Amino acid sequence: MTSPFSSLRSALRTDLTSSLVVFLVALPLCVGVAVASGVPAELGLVTGIVGGIVTGLLPGSSLQVSGPAAGLTVLVLTAVQEYGLSALGVIVLASGLLQLALGALRLGRFFRAISLSVVHGMLAGIGLVLILGQLYALADRKAPGTGTANIAGLYDLVVDVLLSGPALTAVALGAGTIAVMTLWKKLPGRAQLLPGPLVAVGTATLTAVVLDLPVARVEVSGLMEAIQPPGGSDFGKLAEAGLLTTIVAFTLIASAESLFSAAAVDRLHDGPNTDYDKELMAQGVGNTLCGLLGALPMTAVIVRSAANVQAGARTKVSRVLHGVWLLLFAALLPGALGVIPTAALAGVLIHAGFKLLPVKELVPLWREHRGEAVVLVITAGAILVTNMFEGVLIGLLLAVVKTAWETSHIHIDVTDPDSGPVRVRIAGHATFLRLPRILDTLEQLPADRPIELNLAGLRHLDHACMSALQNWTDQHNAHTVQPERTRASA
């Protein structure tokens, strides 16, 4: 019989191995997300460290791993460009406090009520904007900014790359990174003990160093120099409406991504399920600390979480240790970041962006749930042409309208006997969305005959429909030749 001590020792040994795997997956992603967000690379590591050591110790989800996410890259980049790097800490701090409040009010579970088509549309929109922006970084060029501007500048980018040797070299290095990550998954299981992103970035870095390629490298400023806690003037920016909108966007998107990731991770293992309110508060604690350090916002990341589960993790020790390894790397080997080509990191993020696109799911969704597919595509497109917050709001509004339309089913049955009154029976849910159809049917009835209007089958009659039906009844009775015999009855 296995003793509890030996079981614990086995679990710790498995968690130690899993933590190393997660560390190797997280390292290039932390750096890549930071660079793509327009902040020092070290700040990505800071968020990964907080996500592992601090959030990892808190209750909520035992196997989910937190850190900087590609899903917030676009939003962070926009915020840094509009308000400055120093204001990022205020935004992340306020978002963390909001998450703590939402979790304390036990509102975490309500994030699961968001339409999946909106979530998938949000991720697809993020993926598209991320890919478009990183295509410029792939060539060591600066992206114009917004999604539409990035699209408009693609032709000039292609011409620029074709006429520039260093740009072609950078693109080749980034494309090679994407190819290695794509092909790595097709290798035998033992080869995949090393994560694809690490192998791809390591290969690109080694190639750039050995051949002394003229490509841009990650800029390194030092861990302590990169940490910039927000000052008093930064908190004064909270009076700006735009900054408050950005905070709400950070809070909603980070919370939704974390809790949807938790739901996905729960399906990957047989352990205890996530307590959504506690997990939301754990994310809030992490983001509050990241805000105080002036670092990137954190979310639970499905890529790292899935790697953690697949590596055999059994307790939260694995995610805490992954944060410890990130801390040791940032403290002992910070200069190693300076040899990484930015084109390689762009390749990692382009690969991550493609994984956010629901390419395989879209066609079956269109066949089975066409309305959901429309919501998904419009949400993604709205994010691309506007911004993250407005795009998600458009998607949510469209999902509500679609749901209201589908639930307001109405059945109208007209019986016209040779003699006697015309009988009209309306059943279902009479809402303003179905009012045009109801009135079109009633207005086609003969004006000089009595009408019996039966509303007994209605399960819901809103104010708009009730007023319209009353007005139609009054008008019909007023124009009937014999009012006393042709009164419409409800």
QUISUL-V402628 format. One record per residue. RES is the residue in three letters. SS is DSSP state (H for helix, E for strand, C for the rest). Layout:
# QUISUL-V402628
RES	SS
RES	SS
This chain:
# QUISUL-V402628
MET	C
THR	C
SER	C
PRO	H
PHE	H
SER	H
SER	H
LEU	H
ARG	H
SER	H
ALA	H
LEU	H
ARG	H
THR	H
ASP	H
LEU	H
THR	H
SER	H
SER	H
LEU	H
VAL	H
VAL	H
PHE	H
LEU	H
VAL	H
ALA	H
LEU	H
PRO	H
LEU	H
CYS	H
VAL	H
GLY	H
VAL	H
ALA	H
VAL	H
ALA	H
SER	C
GLY	C
VAL	C
PRO	C
ALA	H
GLU	H
LEU	H
GLY	H
LEU	H
VAL	H
THR	H
GLY	H
ILE	H
VAL	H
GLY	H
GLY	H
ILE	H
VAL	H
THR	H
GLY	H
LEU	H
LEU	C
PRO	C
GLY	C
SER	C
SER	C
LEU	C
GLN	C
VAL	C
SER	E
GLY	E
PRO	C
ALA	C
ALA	H
GLY	H
LEU	H
THR	H
VAL	H
LEU	H
VAL	H
LEU	H
THR	H
ALA	H
VAL	H
GLN	H
GLU	H
TYR	H
GLY	C
LEU	H
SER	H
ALA	H
LEU	H
GLY	H
VAL	H
ILE	H
VAL	H
LEU	H
ALA	H
SER	H
GLY	H
LEU	H
LEU	H
GLN	H
LEU	H
ALA	H
LEU	H
GLY	H
ALA	H
LEU	C
ARG	C
LEU	C
GLY	H
ARG	H
PHE	H
PHE	H
ARG	H
ALA	H
ILE	C
SER	C
LEU	H
SER	H
VAL	H
VAL	H
HIS	H
GLY	H
MET	H
LEU	H
ALA	H
GLY	H
ILE	H
GLY	H
LEU	H
VAL	H
LEU	H
ILE	H
LEU	H
GLY	H
GLN	H
LEU	H
TYR	H
ALA	H
LEU	H
ALA	C
ASP	C
ARG	C
LYS	C
ALA	C
PRO	C
GLY	C
THR	C
GLY	H
THR	H
ALA	H
ASN	H
ILE	H
ALA	H
GLY	C
LEU	H
TYR	H
ASP	H
LEU	H
VAL	H
VAL	H
ASP	H
VAL	H
LEU	H
LEU	C
SER	C
GLY	H
PRO	H
ALA	H
LEU	H
THR	H
ALA	H
VAL	H
ALA	H
LEU	H
GLY	H
ALA	H
GLY	H
THR	H
ILE	H
ALA	H
VAL	H
MET	H
THR	H
LEU	H
TRP	H
LYS	C
LYS	C
LEU	C
PRO	C
GLY	H
ARG	H
ALA	H
GLN	H
LEU	H
LEU	C
PRO	C
GLY	H
PRO	H
LEU	H
VAL	H
ALA	H
VAL	H
GLY	H
THR	H
ALA	H
THR	H
LEU	H
THR	H
ALA	H
VAL	H
VAL	H
LEU	C
ASP	C
LEU	C
PRO	C
VAL	C
ALA	C
ARG	E
VAL	C
GLU	C
VAL	C
SER	C
GLY	C
LEU	H
MET	H
GLU	H
ALA	H
ILE	C
GLN	C
PRO	C
PRO	C
GLY	C
GLY	H
SER	H
ASP	H
PHE	H
GLY	H
LYS	H
LEU	H
ALA	H
GLU	C
ALA	H
GLY	H
LEU	H
LEU	H
THR	H
THR	H
ILE	H
VAL	H
ALA	H
PHE	H
THR	H
LEU	H
ILE	H
ALA	H
SER	H
ALA	H
GLU	H
SER	H
LEU	H
PHE	H
SER	H
ALA	H
ALA	H
ALA	H
VAL	H
ASP	H
ARG	C
LEU	C
HIS	C
ASP	C
GLY	C
PRO	C
ASN	C
THR	C
ASP	C
TYR	H
ASP	H
LYS	H
GLU	H
LEU	H
MET	H
ALA	H
GLN	H
GLY	H
VAL	H
GLY	H
ASN	H
THR	H
LEU	H
CYS	H
GLY	H
LEU	H
LEU	C
GLY	C
ALA	C
LEU	C
PRO	C
MET	C
THR	E
ALA	E
VAL	C
ILE	H
VAL	H
ARG	H
SER	H
ALA	H
ALA	H
ASN	H
VAL	H
GLN	H
ALA	C
GLY	C
ALA	C
ARG	C
THR	C
LYS	C
VAL	H
SER	H
ARG	H
VAL	H
LEU	H
HIS	H
GLY	H
VAL	H
TRP	H
LEU	H
LEU	H
LEU	H
PHE	H
ALA	H
ALA	H
LEU	H
LEU	C
PRO	H
GLY	H
ALA	H
LEU	H
GLY	H
VAL	H
ILE	C
PRO	E
THR	H
ALA	H
ALA	H
LEU	H
ALA	H
GLY	H
VAL	H
LEU	H
ILE	H
HIS	H
ALA	H
GLY	H
PHE	H
LYS	H
LEU	C
LEU	C
PRO	C
VAL	H
LYS	H
GLU	H
LEU	H
VAL	H
PRO	H
LEU	H
TRP	H
ARG	H
GLU	H
HIS	C
ARG	H
GLY	H
GLU	H
ALA	H
VAL	H
VAL	H
LEU	H
VAL	H
ILE	H
THR	H
ALA	H
GLY	H
ALA	H
ILE	H
LEU	H
VAL	H
THR	C
ASN	C
MET	H
PHE	H
GLU	H
GLY	H
VAL	H
LEU	H
ILE	H
GLY	H
LEU	H
LEU	H
LEU	H
ALA	H
VAL	H
VAL	H
LYS	H
THR	H
ALA	H
TRP	H
GLU	H
THR	H
SER	C
HIS	C
ILE	E
HIS	E
ILE	E
ASP	E
VAL	E
THR	E
ASP	C
PRO	C
ASP	C
SER	C
GLY	C
PRO	C
VAL	E
ARG	E
VAL	E
ARG	E
ILE	E
ALA	E
GLY	E
HIS	E
ALA	E
THR	C
PHE	H
LEU	H
ARG	H
LEU	H
PRO	H
ARG	H
ILE	H
LEU	H
ASP	H
THR	H
LEU	H
GLU	H
GLN	C
LEU	C
PRO	C
ALA	C
ASP	C
ARG	C
PRO	C
ILE	E
GLU	E
LEU	E
ASN	E
LEU	E
ALA	E
GLY	E
LEU	E
ARG	E
HIS	E
LEU	E
ASP	C
HIS	H
ALA	H
CYS	H
MET	H
SER	H
ALA	H
LEU	H
GLN	H
ASN	H
TRP	H
THR	H
ASP	H
GLN	H
HIS	H
ASN	H
ALA	H
HIS	H
THR	C
VAL	C
GLN	C
PRO	C
GLU	C
ARG	C
THR	C
ARG	C
ALA	C
SER	E
ALA	C
